[in-house]
Amino acid sequence: MTAYYILFDSHEQAIRLHGTLHEAGLPTTISPTPRQASVCCGVSLMVPENEIERVRAYLADHSCIYKSVERVEQEFNARRDIYC
């Protein structure tokens, strides 16, 4: 499974952007940052693969604050991978 994560320098940035994207109708999920993505604040936003281009466009058009967007190949474990 391919997943995309928006990484941040602080959890406050993640929470703020999650709300902003939600209001814009763009789905994201607050999740722990995968180790293979980066060392950051530990909180990231997971973006569905089918929405990543719309989210990237929104981030660029609105000068949003974030560290990076990372693509991560991972296996989904339904018993472990439960997010808010």
N, C-alpha and C positions, 0 to 999 in steps of 0.2 A: 504494500500500500504506500502511495506517495502522500506525504503530508507537508504542508507549508506552515511555518511558524514565523510570527513577527516577534523579534527579540527587542528587549528594552534594557536601559540602564537602571531603571527602578520599577518597582511594582506599581507605584502611583501612575506612571506613564501608561502602563498596560491597562489598568482599570479605566483611566480616562479615555484612551483610544477605543477600548471595547464599547463604552457607552456611545461615543461619537459614531462608530461604525454601525452600531445597532440602530441608532436614530436615522442613519442614512439607508437602512434596509440591507446592510451587508452583514452576513452571518459570520461570526467568529466565536470561538470557545476559549475561555480562560483555561490554561493548562500549565502543568510543569514543563519547563524547557528540557527537551531531550539532551542527554549528555553529548551526543554526537553533533548537535547543532552549534553549541557555543557555551562558554562560561559567561553568564550574565546574571541578572538579578534572580533568576530561578523561575520567574513567571513569564509566560509568553501567551500569545494569541494563536490558536490553531485555526487555519483557514481551509475550508473545503477546496479540493483541487479544482472543482468546476467554477469556483468564485475568485481564484487568485488574480486573474487579470483585472477584474473589476476593482478588487481591493487595491492592487498596485496602482491603478489609475487614480483612485480616490486619494491614496497616500501622497502621490505626486502632485495632484491638483490642489490639495489643501495644506500642503507643507506640514504634514503631521510629524510629530516627534517620535522616533523609534530608532533602534540601533541598526537592524538589518532584517531582511526577509530570507529565511533559509528553507531549502528543500531537503526533506529527510525521507529516506526509504526506510520503512519499518513494518514489522508484522503487528497486526492488531490482535490484542488479547482481550476478549470481551469480559473476562473476569477481573482484569487488572486495569484496563484502559477506560475508566469512567471519569468523565469531566463535568464541571459545573455548566 
